[in-house]
Amino acid sequence: MIYGYGKHEGKKLPKFDEYQQDLYNICMATKTLNIALDERLVKKIDQAVKQSLGSRSEYFRRLALADLERRSRWAELFRAGQSVGREMGITSEQQVYDILDG
């Protein structure tokens, strides 16, 4: 697929020729992914993109980054919980429930 990168000031950029596309891909260190989505979902994504995000690629890039950040925070929270559990001498999930039930 040969394409320009998004829109600039409301103007569509010209399409890249194959050489320009190759250079763009190398410089951006990007990887193209193919995904299958329900048509209704694609329409909703396109509406969101049209309102503020710029491109489908940017939408999925932001989505992926947000998900990775969320996963990182959950992992950090679980590590902290395990540390506190060790300090309290908790060795089972049942002990946690017993403490919560008081």
N, C-alpha and C positions, 0 to 999 in steps of 0.2 A: 504494500500500500504506500502510495506517495502522497504526502500532505504537508501543508505548512503548519506552523505551531500557533494554534489558537487565533484570536482576533486582537488587533491593536487599535485602540481608540475607535472602536466600532467599524473598522475596515478589515475585511478579510485579507489575509496575507496570500500572496501567490503560492501556488503549489511548488514544492521542491522537485527538481529533477532527481533521477536516481543517485547521482553523485552527491548532490547536496543532502539528500536524505541519509545516505551512508555517513557522511561527515557529521550530520546532526546527531545520529544515533551513537556514533563513537564518542563525540564530545559530551553528550548528555549521559553516557553510560546507562542507558535505559534498556529495559527488557520488555518486549511486546508480549502481552498475554491475551489469549482468547478465552472469553467466558460466555456461557449461555445463560440468559436471563429471560424471564417471562416478559412478553411484550408490554403488558400493563406496567410492570416495574420499570422498564426502560423509559416509557413515557413519563412516569413520575420523576425519574432521575433527570431526564432531559428538561423537565419543567424547573427543577431545582437548579440545574446548571445554568439555564437561561436567566434565572433571576439574579444569580450572584457569583457562581463559581468559575465560570469561564469555559471549561471543557469537561468532557467525561473523564479524561485522564486525570485532571486536577481533582475531580470529585472522588475518584477511587484512590488517588494518592492521599488525599486528606483523610478519607475513611480508614485506609490502612494504617496511617500514622497514628490516628486517634485510637484505633484498636490495639496497636502495639504498645502505646503509652498506657492504656487501661490495663492491659495484661501485665505490664511491668509494675504498675502500682499495686495490683492484686498480689503479685508474687512477693513484693516488698512487705505488704501487710501480713501475708501468711508467714513469712520468715520472722517478722516481729512477734507474731502470735506464738509461733513455735518456741522462740527464745524465752518469752514470758512464761509459757507453759513449762519449759525445762526448769526455770528458776523457781517455779511454784511446786515442782515435783509432780506435775500432772503427766500421767503415762497413758491415759485412755480418754476417748471421747466421752465415755460415761461419767468420768470424774468432772468434766466440764459441765455436763448437764446437772450433776449433783450440786455443784457450786452455784449454778444459776438458779436452781430450784430452792436453794438456801435452806 
